[in-house]
Amino acid sequence: MNSQNYVVITGASSGIGRAIAAAFVRRGNNVVLVARRETVLLALKAELMQLNPDITAEIRV
């Protein structure tokens, strides 16, 4: 997909936020992942990119 549209997900580092991020990525949506723990967000970004390498995942701490 890789369009200019992004889904912003707060609390993305764990729980419901993490599950929602994976669900959107599986559907081909680009995501902006927001949380307090940068190391966890970086790991999540890598995991999501493996699920769907055609999306863009940005992180914001």
C-alpha positions as a printed Julia matrix, in Angstrom:
61×3 Matrix{Float64}:
  0.0    0.0    0.0
  2.54   2.59   1.22
  0.3    5.62   0.61
  0.47   8.9    2.5
 -2.21   7.74   4.96
 -1.15   6.53   8.41
 -2.92   5.06  11.41
 -1.64   6.53  14.7
 -1.58   4.01  17.55
 -0.9    5.19  21.08
  0.2    2.72  23.72
  1.62   0.59  20.92
  4.35  -1.08  22.98
  2.1   -3.66  24.65
 -1.38  -5.05  25.16
 -4.25  -3.83  23.04
 -2.13  -1.19  21.29
  0.34  -3.81  20.12
 -2.45  -6.1   18.9
 -4.15  -3.25  17.06
 -0.88  -2.29  15.39
 -0.42  -5.85  14.11
 -4.0   -5.95  12.85
 -3.64  -2.72  10.87
 -0.3   -3.81   9.41
 -1.76  -7.13   8.29
 -4.41  -5.14   6.41
 -1.7   -3.09   4.67
 -1.98   0.15   6.64
  1.01   2.36   7.39
  1.35   3.03  11.12
  2.78   5.56  13.55
  3.61   3.73  16.78
  3.56   5.89  19.93
  4.75   4.8   23.39
  7.23   5.66  26.13
  9.74   2.83  25.64
 11.86   3.35  22.53
 13.58  -0.04  22.68
 10.23  -1.84  22.74
  8.95   0.28  19.84
 12.02  -0.54  17.76
 11.48  -4.26  18.35
  7.79  -3.93  17.48
  8.64  -2.04  14.28
 10.96  -4.86  13.2
  8.28  -7.44  13.95
  5.64  -5.52  12.01
  7.92  -5.06   9.02
  8.28  -8.85   8.87
  4.51  -9.23   8.89
  4.13  -6.88   5.94
  7.28  -5.44   4.32
  5.15  -3.2    2.05
  4.06  -0.87   4.86
  5.84   2.01   6.56
  6.1    2.01  10.36
  7.2    5.2   12.12
  7.93   5.41  15.85
  7.42   8.32  18.21
  8.54   8.29  21.82
